[in-house]
């Protein structure tokens, strides 16, 4: 039996790689001779670097960069097994988990560190870059990123703007004459799983600003600042990207990458599945097991497990999703390629217990699933003998 395990991370508990390992143990407990192919996946957020580096046998590099609050943080990025492609998680340098709860303020957070990671990849001679932009703490339109790469953004007095989305309200001059020329020859794929425009009621600030600490008053202020930023940058670049689907991703970093590089935005799970060669693996599989921390109505809108299931369905390979929790609307995924669902939680447990014992619960949940699969196999054998 050939089984592919292709889970996302159980965020806050077990990484995608750790989840895949736990699933393999559960399978082997029931089917010791099964061939288990592990393809940990991600959708552009947490775990993207680890998933792609692991799948391609690449390397992870650690680097100190400017964090979202302007202090120094240790971030990581990766070089894929081809030795030619870099993979970056903006969340590693500019992510919300790097900001303490009492210091959340998207008026001051910056993507500067993400720009430093891009520069590091360029310095290594890499001209193919995958950037996952989920989990940001920022609302600066990618201005900080561009500053790290040589762009200059000045107020009316020709002073360089300070970090953060709030400063964009003062933007009068955009100077890209020193923007890193290597960007022109670099192919950048952006893993982006939202289609929000840059501004307005469905834009970066209105939709995602509150979770980054924006009050209703800040939302109005920051949205206006992004509009000013987009207008000034469009004058210089000639690019009109504010209404592009995904421009509002990561506090407008989606727009920034479109403005300042030749980036293309694509669904994160598509990039990951293509890079890992998942389709060529699934052709000869008998079963696919995917998973995530919580499966609900949002999963059906293109999250990682559904992306996996759709490719598996192309080859008529059944897919089961194992989740830490089944939320409202989880049945919706059954209309999008997933054939069965199972929770890792065997009985009443606190969230803290689920997180602490995540790997063990995933292993045991997979084991329970495989026992059910074994019953199905036995039923088919009996039916064939009648």
Secondary structure, DSSP 4 states (H G I P E B T S, - for coil): -EEEEEE--BTTTB-HHHHHHHHHHHHHHH-TT-EEEE----SSSTTHHHHHHHHHT-EEEEEEEE-TTSSEEEEEEEE-TTSSEEEEEHHHHHBGGGS-GGG--TTT---HHHHHHHHHHHHTT--EEEEE--SB---STTHHHHHHTT-EEE-TTSPBPPSSGGGGGG--EEE-TTS-GGGGG-EEEEE------SSSTTSHHHHHTGGGT--HHHHHHHHHHHHHHHHHHHHHH----TTSTTTTGGGGHHHHHHHHS--EEE-HHHHHHHHHTHHHHHTT-SEEEEEEEEESGGGGTT-HHHHHHHHHHHTT--EEEEEEEE-TTGGGGGGTT--EEEES--S---HHHHHHTHHHHHHHHHHHHHHHHHHHHHHHHHHHH-
